[in-house]
Amino acid sequence: MRIVVKVGTRTLTQRSEHLSRPRMMELVRQIAQLHNNGNQVLLVSSGAIFAGRDKLGMTHRRKDIAFKQTMAAVGQGRLMGLYEQYFDIYDIAVAQALLTRADLCDRERYLNARNTLLSLLRLRVIPIVNQNDVVAIDEIREQINIGDNDNLSALVSNLVDADLLVILTDQQGLYTADPSRDPTAQLIPEVGTIDDRIRQLAGGSESGLGTGGMLTKIEAAELTTRSGTDVVIAAGWESDILLRLTNGESLGTRFPASVDHLESRKRWILAEPPRGDIYLDEGAARAVTEKGKSLLPVGITRVQGDFERGQTVRLLDGNGQELARGVTNYRSAELVAIQGCHSREIPGILGHQYGSAVVHRDDLVLIKI
């Protein structure tokens, strides 16, 4: 199972003025157990700005952007250092990935981020993702309120085709009313459809440390479930919360995926207008349509159109019949240079390589079988 775990500032601090090392170690212990059980886990962690303030002993909370970016610059290394120290106990390697929304809106940067994260997972390395607050102004501007990594965790889940996103917070989940004000409030165990009523129940942000309230978590859940990933919002302080959730226990509020991964991926690829055509020889056409293989450059006979890496193209047979559509790993000028060549020759021809496949089978939708 591929799992994205998002942990917020208030969970990491236990509502105190300091990072809670016992809480961080407990989180790492559970992730390590999931990892050692064969799961692939990515951690989206808040807390860099707060860690910087904590490190410098600055308990007052200034709101100007420059101050927050300065605290993020100090705190990100400290936060990552603690995670690395705790994962070392379990002999697990970790890697830092700093992203912004702009990284995931640009197609080529999106592909680069996706390829890097998936490569780390294949190497059994746990990526620790955070927003790059040092350069990303919008993500930390309070009036924009992007959601203290809530929405980033949704984007990362979509990026890596996660099976489950767990958003850990200081609440047990979504309630029928504000539990701090209404003693009759009941936890909602499952939300099948996110509509205006659910958004109204979520309310706004009342956090004093992070910027993410329940509303941003609902927005993240809406985006994630549309991408084919289940979401659970649950309490980070609950004993063995990650282990119990992955064992099927009903905890927090679950949001089932509205589509499966394949359907979501197909919708996205088919919705993109094709920017060019790639013609395949008979062997490549058969490999793609009958054997479920990726398209390799050796099977390409002609390239038509002017397109960039990461754009959608049509795959055609020798008669011009469309067989499939997919996302290309190489731009048109590069494909002209490597068409008909073996994958091992790509670096020598181009001076670089984005992988052996021109269109990977995971980024390909058959039109005619």
TORKOL-4160 file (C-alpha; in steps of 0.2 Angstrom, whole numbers, padded with zeros to 4 digits, m for minus):
369
<pt num="1" X="0000" Y="0000" Z="0000"/>
<pt num="2" X="0006" Y="0018" Z="m0004"/>
<pt num="3" X="0002" Y="0029" Z="0010"/>
<pt num="4" X="0004" Y="0048" Z="0012"/>
<pt num="5" X="0004" Y="0054" Z="0030"/>
<pt num="6" X="0001" Y="0073" Z="0033"/>
<pt num="7" X="0005" Y="0079" Z="0051"/>
<pt num="8" X="0001" Y="0097" Z="0056"/>
<pt num="9" X="0010" Y="0109" Z="0068"/>
<pt num="10" X="m0002" Y="0107" Z="0082"/>
<pt num="11" X="0000" Y="0088" Z="0082"/>
<pt num="12" X="0019" Y="0090" Z="0082"/>
<pt num="13" X="0019" Y="0103" Z="0096"/>
<pt num="14" X="0004" Y="0096" Z="0106"/>
<pt num="15" X="m0002" Y="0114" Z="0107"/>
<pt num="16" X="0014" Y="0119" Z="0117"/>
<pt num="17" X="0028" Y="0132" Z="0112"/>
<pt num="18" X="0040" Y="0118" Z="0107"/>
<pt num="19" X="0041" Y="0103" Z="0096"/>
<pt num="20" X="0036" Y="0088" Z="0105"/>
<pt num="21" X="0050" Y="0075" Z="0103"/>
<pt num="22" X="0040" Y="0061" Z="0110"/>
<pt num="23" X="0026" Y="0064" Z="0098"/>
<pt num="24" X="0038" Y="0065" Z="0083"/>
<pt num="25" X="0047" Y="0049" Z="0089"/>
<pt num="26" X="0030" Y="0040" Z="0091"/>
<pt num="27" X="0025" Y="0046" Z="0073"/>
<pt num="28" X="0042" Y="0039" Z="0066"/>
<pt num="29" X="0039" Y="0023" Z="0075"/>
<pt num="30" X="0023" Y="0019" Z="0067"/>
<pt num="31" X="0029" Y="0025" Z="0050"/>
<pt num="32" X="0044" Y="0014" Z="0052"/>
<pt num="33" X="0033" Y="m0001" Z="0056"/>
<pt num="34" X="0022" Y="0002" Z="0041"/>
<pt num="35" X="0038" Y="0004" Z="0030"/>
<pt num="36" X="0045" Y="m0013" Z="0037"/>
<pt num="37" X="0029" Y="m0021" Z="0033"/>
<pt num="38" X="0031" Y="m0018" Z="0015"/>
<pt num="39" X="0021" Y="m0002" Z="0013"/>
<pt num="40" X="0027" Y="0014" Z="0004"/>
<pt num="41" X="0026" Y="0029" Z="0015"/>
<pt num="42" X="0028" Y="0048" Z="0011"/>
<pt num="43" X="0027" Y="0060" Z="0026"/>
<pt num="44" X="0021" Y="0078" Z="0023"/>
<pt num="45" X="0026" Y="0088" Z="0038"/>
<pt num="46" X="0022" Y="0105" Z="0044"/>
<pt num="47" X="0032" Y="0114" Z="0057"/>
<pt num="48" X="0047" Y="0122" Z="0049"/>
<pt num="49" X="0042" Y="0140" Z="0053"/>
<pt num="50" X="0038" Y="0135" Z="0071"/>
<pt num="51" X="0054" Y="0125" Z="0072"/>
<pt num="52" X="0064" Y="0141" Z="0067"/>
<pt num="53" X="0055" Y="0151" Z="0080"/>
<pt num="54" X="0058" Y="0138" Z="0093"/>
<pt num="55" X="0076" Y="0136" Z="0089"/>
<pt num="56" X="0079" Y="0155" Z="0090"/>
<pt num="57" X="0068" Y="0157" Z="0106"/>
<pt num="58" X="0056" Y="0169" Z="0097"/>
<pt num="59" X="0039" Y="0165" Z="0105"/>
<pt num="60" X="0030" Y="0180" Z="0098"/>
<pt num="61" X="0021" Y="0177" Z="0081"/>
<pt num="62" X="0025" Y="0191" Z="0069"/>
<pt num="63" X="0014" Y="0190" Z="0053"/>
<pt num="64" X="0025" Y="0198" Z="0040"/>
<pt num="65" X="0031" Y="0187" Z="0026"/>
<pt num="66" X="0050" Y="0190" Z="0027"/>
<pt num="67" X="0050" Y="0185" Z="0046"/>
<pt num="68" X="0041" Y="0169" Z="0042"/>
<pt num="69" X="0052" Y="0165" Z="0027"/>
<pt num="70" X="0067" Y="0168" Z="0039"/>
<pt num="71" X="0060" Y="0156" Z="0052"/>
<pt num="72" X="0057" Y="0143" Z="0039"/>
<pt num="73" X="0075" Y="0144" Z="0033"/>
<pt num="74" X="0081" Y="0141" Z="0051"/>
<pt num="75" X="0068" Y="0128" Z="0055"/>
<pt num="76" X="0067" Y="0117" Z="0040"/>
<pt num="77" X="0085" Y="0110" Z="0043"/>
<pt num="78" X="0081" Y="0108" Z="0061"/>
<pt num="79" X="0065" Y="0099" Z="0058"/>
<pt num="80" X="0073" Y="0087" Z="0045"/>
<pt num="81" X="0088" Y="0084" Z="0056"/>
<pt num="82" X="0076" Y="0078" Z="0070"/>
<pt num="83" X="0067" Y="0066" Z="0057"/>
<pt num="84" X="0083" Y="0059" Z="0051"/>
<pt num="85" X="0089" Y="0056" Z="0068"/>
<pt num="86" X="0073" Y="0047" Z="0073"/>
<pt num="87" X="0072" Y="0036" Z="0057"/>
<pt num="88" X="0090" Y="0032" Z="0059"/>
<pt num="89" X="0085" Y="0022" Z="0075"/>
<pt num="90" X="0076" Y="0010" Z="0063"/>
<pt num="91" X="0090" Y="0010" Z="0050"/>
<pt num="92" X="0078" Y="0019" Z="0037"/>
<pt num="93" X="0084" Y="0032" Z="0025"/>
<pt num="94" X="0074" Y="0048" Z="0022"/>
<pt num="95" X="0075" Y="0062" Z="0009"/>
<pt num="96" X="0069" Y="0079" Z="0010"/>
<pt num="97" X="0058" Y="0086" Z="m0004"/>
<pt num="98" X="0053" Y="0104" Z="m0004"/>
<pt num="99" X="0039" Y="0109" Z="m0016"/>
<pt num="100" X="0027" Y="0123" Z="m0020"/>
<pt num="101" X="0011" Y="0123" Z="m0028"/>
<pt num="102" X="0019" Y="0131" Z="m0044"/>
<pt num="103" X="0030" Y="0115" Z="m0045"/>
<pt num="104" X="0015" Y="0104" Z="m0047"/>
<pt num="105" X="0006" Y="0116" Z="m0059"/>
<pt num="106" X="0020" Y="0116" Z="m0071"/>
<pt num="107" X="0020" Y="0100" Z="m0082"/>
<pt num="108" X="0038" Y="0097" Z="m0083"/>
<pt num="109" X="0042" Y="0101" Z="m0065"/>
<pt num="110" X="0027" Y="0090" Z="m0060"/>
<pt num="111" X="0035" Y="0075" Z="m0070"/>
<pt num="112" X="0052" Y="0078" Z="m0062"/>
<pt num="113" X="0044" Y="0078" Z="m0044"/>
<pt num="114" X="0034" Y="0063" Z="m0048"/>
<pt num="115" X="0049" Y="0053" Z="m0055"/>
<pt num="116" X="0060" Y="0058" Z="m0040"/>
<pt num="117" X="0047" Y="0053" Z="m0027"/>
<pt num="118" X="0043" Y="0037" Z="m0036"/>
<pt num="119" X="0062" Y="0033" Z="m0038"/>
<pt num="120" X="0064" Y="0036" Z="m0019"/>
<pt num="121" X="0050" Y="0024" Z="m0015"/>
<pt num="122" X="0058" Y="0011" Z="m0026"/>
<pt num="123" X="0074" Y="0013" Z="m0016"/>
<pt num="124" X="0064" Y="0011" Z="0000"/>
<pt num="125" X="0068" Y="0029" Z="0005"/>
<pt num="126" X="0055" Y="0038" Z="0014"/>
<pt num="127" X="0052" Y="0056" Z="0007"/>
<pt num="128" X="0048" Y="0069" Z="0019"/>
<pt num="129" X="0039" Y="0083" Z="0010"/>
<pt num="130" X="0036" Y="0101" Z="0015"/>
<pt num="131" X="0031" Y="0117" Z="0006"/>
<pt num="132" X="0046" Y="0127" Z="0002"/>
<pt num="133" X="0041" Y="0142" Z="0013"/>
<pt num="134" X="0058" Y="0151" Z="0010"/>
<pt num="135" X="0053" Y="0155" Z="m0008"/>
<pt num="136" X="0034" Y="0152" Z="m0009"/>
<pt num="137" X="0025" Y="0167" Z="m0003"/>
<pt num="138" X="0007" Y="0162" Z="m0007"/>
<pt num="139" X="0009" Y="0146" Z="0003"/>
<pt num="140" X="0012" Y="0156" Z="0020"/>
<pt num="141" X="0002" Y="0172" Z="0017"/>
<pt num="142" X="m0012" Y="0171" Z="0029"/>
<pt num="143" X="m0025" Y="0179" Z="0019"/>
<pt num="144" X="m0023" Y="0166" Z="0005"/>
<pt num="145" X="m0023" Y="0152" Z="0019"/>
<pt num="146" X="m0018" Y="0137" Z="0008"/>
<pt num="147" X="m0020" Y="0126" Z="0022"/>
<pt num="148" X="m0004" Y="0122" Z="0032"/>
<pt num="149" X="0001" Y="0108" Z="0020"/>
<pt num="150" X="m0016" Y="0101" Z="0019"/>
<pt num="151" X="m0018" Y="0104" Z="0001"/>
<pt num="152" X="0000" Y="0100" Z="m0003"/>
<pt num="153" X="m0003" Y="0083" Z="0004"/>
<pt num="154" X="m0018" Y="0081" Z="m0008"/>
<pt num="155" X="m0007" Y="0086" Z="m0022"/>
<pt num="156" X="0007" Y="0074" Z="m0017"/>
<pt num="157" X="m0006" Y="0060" Z="m0015"/>
<pt num="158" X="m0011" Y="0063" Z="m0033"/>
<pt num="159" X="0007" Y="0065" Z="m0039"/>
<pt num="160" X="0012" Y="0047" Z="m0033"/>
<pt num="161" X="m0005" Y="0039" Z="m0035"/>
<pt num="162" X="m0007" Y="0035" Z="m0017"/>
<pt num="163" X="m0019" Y="0022" Z="m0010"/>
<pt num="164" X="m0022" Y="0032" Z="0006"/>
<pt num="165" X="m0020" Y="0049" Z="0013"/>
<pt num="166" X="m0020" Y="0051" Z="0032"/>
<pt num="167" X="m0022" Y="0069" Z="0039"/>
<pt num="168" X="m0017" Y="0069" Z="0057"/>
<pt num="169" X="m0024" Y="0083" Z="0067"/>
<pt num="170" X="m0028" Y="0088" Z="0085"/>
<pt num="171" X="m0047" Y="0083" Z="0082"/>
<pt num="172" X="m0054" Y="0065" Z="0080"/>
<pt num="173" X="m0061" Y="0070" Z="0063"/>
<pt num="174" X="m0076" Y="0079" Z="0057"/>
<pt num="175" X="m0091" Y="0082" Z="0069"/>
<pt num="176" X="m0109" Y="0086" Z="0067"/>
<pt num="177" X="m0105" Y="0102" Z="0077"/>
<pt num="178" X="m0090" Y="0111" Z="0085"/>
<pt num="179" X="m0086" Y="0098" Z="0099"/>
<pt num="180" X="m0078" Y="0112" Z="0109"/>
<pt num="181" X="m0094" Y="0122" Z="0110"/>
<pt num="182" X="m0108" Y="0108" Z="0108"/>
<pt num="183" X="m0107" Y="0093" Z="0120"/>
<pt num="184" X="m0119" Y="0084" Z="0109"/>
<pt num="185" X="m0108" Y="0085" Z="0094"/>
<pt num="186" X="m0105" Y="0068" Z="0086"/>
<pt num="187" X="m0091" Y="0061" Z="0076"/>
<pt num="188" X="m0095" Y="0058" Z="0057"/>
<pt num="189" X="m0087" Y="0041" Z="0053"/>
<pt num="190" X="m0088" Y="0042" Z="0034"/>
<pt num="191" X="m0092" Y="0055" Z="0021"/>
<pt num="192" X="m0098" Y="0048" Z="0005"/>
<pt num="193" X="m0100" Y="0065" Z="m0004"/>
<pt num="194" X="m0092" Y="0082" Z="0000"/>
<pt num="195" X="m0106" Y="0095" Z="m0002"/>
<pt num="196" X="m0110" Y="0112" Z="0005"/>
<pt num="197" X="m0117" Y="0104" Z="0021"/>
<pt num="198" X="m0101" Y="0096" Z="0024"/>
<pt num="199" X="m0091" Y="0112" Z="0020"/>
<pt num="200" X="m0102" Y="0121" Z="0032"/>
<pt num="201" X="m0099" Y="0108" Z="0046"/>
<pt num="202" X="m0080" Y="0110" Z="0043"/>
<pt num="203" X="m0081" Y="0129" Z="0047"/>
<pt num="204" X="m0065" Y="0139" Z="0046"/>
<pt num="205" X="m0048" Y="0139" Z="0054"/>
<pt num="206" X="m0046" Y="0142" Z="0073"/>
<pt num="207" X="m0028" Y="0137" Z="0074"/>
<pt num="208" X="m0016" Y="0147" Z="0083"/>
<pt num="209" X="0000" Y="0138" Z="0077"/>
<pt num="210" X="m0004" Y="0131" Z="0060"/>
<pt num="211" X="m0014" Y="0139" Z="0046"/>
<pt num="212" X="m0025" Y="0124" Z="0042"/>
<pt num="213" X="m0042" Y="0122" Z="0050"/>
<pt num="214" X="m0055" Y="0108" Z="0046"/>
<pt num="215" X="m0061" Y="0117" Z="0030"/>
<pt num="216" X="m0044" Y="0115" Z="0022"/>
<pt num="217" X="m0044" Y="0097" Z="0026"/>
<pt num="218" X="m0061" Y="0095" Z="0018"/>
<pt num="219" X="m0054" Y="0104" Z="0003"/>
<pt num="220" X="m0039" Y="0092" Z="0002"/>
<pt num="221" X="m0051" Y="0077" Z="0004"/>
<pt num="222" X="m0061" Y="0083" Z="m0010"/>
<pt num="223" X="m0046" Y="0084" Z="m0022"/>
<pt num="224" X="m0039" Y="0068" Z="m0016"/>
<pt num="225" X="m0054" Y="0057" Z="m0018"/>
<pt num="226" X="m0057" Y="0064" Z="m0035"/>
<pt num="227" X="m0040" Y="0057" Z="m0039"/>
<pt num="228" X="m0044" Y="0039" Z="m0034"/>
<pt num="229" X="m0037" Y="0040" Z="m0016"/>
<pt num="230" X="m0045" Y="0036" Z="0001"/>
<pt num="231" X="m0043" Y="0050" Z="0014"/>
<pt num="232" X="m0045" Y="0048" Z="0033"/>
<pt num="233" X="m0044" Y="0063" Z="0045"/>
<pt num="234" X="m0040" Y="0057" Z="0062"/>
<pt num="235" X="m0032" Y="0062" Z="0079"/>
<pt num="236" X="m0013" Y="0062" Z="0079"/>
<pt num="237" X="m0013" Y="0058" Z="0098"/>
<pt num="238" X="m0023" Y="0042" Z="0096"/>
<pt num="239" X="m0013" Y="0027" Z="0101"/>
<pt num="240" X="m0006" Y="0018" Z="0086"/>
<pt num="241" X="m0017" Y="0028" Z="0074"/>
<pt num="242" X="m0008" Y="0024" Z="0058"/>
<pt num="243" X="m0006" Y="0005" Z="0062"/>
<pt num="244" X="m0024" Y="0004" Z="0067"/>
<pt num="245" X="m0031" Y="0013" Z="0052"/>
<pt num="246" X="m0020" Y="0002" Z="0040"/>
<pt num="247" X="m0027" Y="m0013" Z="0049"/>
<pt num="248" X="m0044" Y="m0008" Z="0044"/>
<pt num="249" X="m0050" Y="m0001" Z="0061"/>
<pt num="250" X="m0064" Y="0013" Z="0059"/>
<pt num="251" X="m0056" Y="0028" Z="0066"/>
<pt num="252" X="m0058" Y="0047" Z="0063"/>
<pt num="253" X="m0068" Y="0052" Z="0047"/>
<pt num="254" X="m0065" Y="0042" Z="0031"/>
<pt num="255" X="m0068" Y="0049" Z="0014"/>
<pt num="256" X="m0069" Y="0035" Z="0001"/>
<pt num="257" X="m0062" Y="0038" Z="m0016"/>
<pt num="258" X="m0075" Y="0043" Z="m0029"/>
<pt num="259" X="m0065" Y="0035" Z="m0043"/>
<pt num="260" X="m0052" Y="0022" Z="m0045"/>
<pt num="261" X="m0034" Y="0026" Z="m0050"/>
<pt num="262" X="m0035" Y="0020" Z="m0067"/>
<pt num="263" X="m0051" Y="0029" Z="m0071"/>
<pt num="264" X="m0044" Y="0045" Z="m0064"/>
<pt num="265" X="m0028" Y="0044" Z="m0074"/>
<pt num="266" X="m0038" Y="0040" Z="m0090"/>
<pt num="267" X="m0049" Y="0055" Z="m0087"/>
<pt num="268" X="m0034" Y="0066" Z="m0085"/>
<pt num="269" X="m0025" Y="0060" Z="m0101"/>
<pt num="270" X="m0040" Y="0059" Z="m0112"/>
<pt num="271" X="m0046" Y="0077" Z="m0106"/>
<pt num="272" X="m0029" Y="0084" Z="m0112"/>
<pt num="273" X="m0029" Y="0089" Z="m0130"/>
<pt num="274" X="m0015" Y="0079" Z="m0140"/>
<pt num="275" X="m0001" Y="0090" Z="m0145"/>
<pt num="276" X="0007" Y="0078" Z="m0158"/>
<pt num="277" X="0008" Y="0061" Z="m0165"/>
<pt num="278" X="0020" Y="0046" Z="m0163"/>
<pt num="279" X="0019" Y="0033" Z="m0176"/>
<pt num="280" X="0024" Y="0015" Z="m0171"/>
<pt num="281" X="0030" Y="0000" Z="m0180"/>
<pt num="282" X="0021" Y="m0016" Z="m0180"/>
<pt num="283" X="0031" Y="m0024" Z="m0165"/>
<pt num="284" X="0028" Y="m0008" Z="m0154"/>
<pt num="285" X="0010" Y="m0007" Z="m0158"/>
<pt num="286" X="0008" Y="m0025" Z="m0153"/>
<pt num="287" X="0018" Y="m0023" Z="m0137"/>
<pt num="288" X="0008" Y="m0008" Z="m0132"/>
<pt num="289" X="m0010" Y="m0014" Z="m0136"/>
<pt num="290" X="m0008" Y="m0033" Z="m0133"/>
<pt num="291" X="0006" Y="m0035" Z="m0120"/>
<pt num="292" X="0003" Y="m0019" Z="m0109"/>
<pt num="293" X="0021" Y="m0013" Z="m0112"/>
<pt num="294" X="0028" Y="0004" Z="m0112"/>
<pt num="295" X="0033" Y="0013" Z="m0128"/>
<pt num="296" X="0052" Y="0012" Z="m0131"/>
<pt num="297" X="0061" Y="0023" Z="m0144"/>
<pt num="298" X="0066" Y="0008" Z="m0155"/>
<pt num="299" X="0048" Y="0006" Z="m0160"/>
<pt num="300" X="0045" Y="0023" Z="m0166"/>
<pt num="301" X="0045" Y="0026" Z="m0185"/>
<pt num="302" X="0039" Y="0044" Z="m0186"/>
<pt num="303" X="0036" Y="0059" Z="m0175"/>
<pt num="304" X="0024" Y="0073" Z="m0180"/>
<pt num="305" X="0020" Y="0090" Z="m0172"/>
<pt num="306" X="0029" Y="0101" Z="m0160"/>
<pt num="307" X="0027" Y="0096" Z="m0142"/>
<pt num="308" X="0036" Y="0097" Z="m0125"/>
<pt num="309" X="0040" Y="0084" Z="m0112"/>
<pt num="310" X="0025" Y="0080" Z="m0101"/>
<pt num="311" X="0012" Y="0084" Z="m0115"/>
<pt num="312" X="m0001" Y="0072" Z="m0121"/>
<pt num="313" X="0002" Y="0063" Z="m0138"/>
<pt num="314" X="m0007" Y="0051" Z="m0149"/>
<pt num="315" X="0001" Y="0034" Z="m0153"/>
<pt num="316" X="m0003" Y="0028" Z="m0171"/>
<pt num="317" X="0000" Y="0013" Z="m0181"/>
<pt num="318" X="0008" Y="0013" Z="m0198"/>
<pt num="319" X="m0009" Y="0016" Z="m0206"/>
<pt num="320" X="m0013" Y="0031" Z="m0195"/>
<pt num="321" X="m0025" Y="0022" Z="m0184"/>
<pt num="322" X="m0025" Y="0029" Z="m0166"/>
<pt num="323" X="m0020" Y="0015" Z="m0154"/>
<pt num="324" X="m0018" Y="0025" Z="m0138"/>
<pt num="325" X="m0014" Y="0042" Z="m0130"/>
<pt num="326" X="m0001" Y="0045" Z="m0117"/>
<pt num="327" X="0011" Y="0057" Z="m0108"/>
<pt num="328" X="0028" Y="0058" Z="m0117"/>
<pt num="329" X="0044" Y="0059" Z="m0107"/>
<pt num="330" X="0053" Y="0067" Z="m0121"/>
<pt num="331" X="0049" Y="0083" Z="m0132"/>
<pt num="332" X="0047" Y="0081" Z="m0151"/>
<pt num="333" X="0064" Y="0086" Z="m0156"/>
<pt num="334" X="0072" Y="0074" Z="m0144"/>
<pt num="335" X="0061" Y="0060" Z="m0151"/>
<pt num="336" X="0066" Y="0064" Z="m0169"/>
<pt num="337" X="0084" Y="0061" Z="m0163"/>
<pt num="338" X="0081" Y="0044" Z="m0154"/>
<pt num="339" X="0067" Y="0036" Z="m0165"/>
<pt num="340" X="0072" Y="0019" Z="m0170"/>
<pt num="341" X="0086" Y="0018" Z="m0157"/>
<pt num="342" X="0088" Y="0007" Z="m0142"/>
<pt num="343" X="0085" Y="0015" Z="m0125"/>
<pt num="344" X="0103" Y="0012" Z="m0120"/>
<pt num="345" X="0108" Y="0024" Z="m0134"/>
<pt num="346" X="0098" Y="0038" Z="m0127"/>
<pt num="347" X="0111" Y="0046" Z="m0116"/>
<pt num="348" X="0124" Y="0046" Z="m0130"/>
<pt num="349" X="0113" Y="0054" Z="m0142"/>
<pt num="350" X="0104" Y="0067" Z="m0131"/>
<pt num="351" X="0117" Y="0069" Z="m0118"/>
<pt num="352" X="0104" Y="0065" Z="m0105"/>
<pt num="353" X="0090" Y="0053" Z="m0101"/>
<pt num="354" X="0072" Y="0054" Z="m0094"/>
<pt num="355" X="0070" Y="0035" Z="m0093"/>
<pt num="356" X="0070" Y="0021" Z="m0105"/>
<pt num="357" X="0052" Y="0023" Z="m0110"/>
<pt num="358" X="0045" Y="0037" Z="m0121"/>
<pt num="359" X="0028" Y="0034" Z="m0115"/>
<pt num="360" X="0027" Y="0023" Z="m0099"/>
<pt num="361" X="0013" Y="0011" Z="m0098"/>
<pt num="362" X="0006" Y="0020" Z="m0082"/>
<pt num="363" X="0004" Y="0036" Z="m0092"/>
<pt num="364" X="m0005" Y="0027" Z="m0107"/>
<pt num="365" X="m0023" Y="0024" Z="m0111"/>
<pt num="366" X="m0028" Y="0012" Z="m0125"/>
<pt num="367" X="m0040" Y="0019" Z="m0138"/>
<pt num="368" X="m0041" Y="0003" Z="m0149"/>
<pt num="369" X="m0037" Y="m0014" Z="m0143"/>
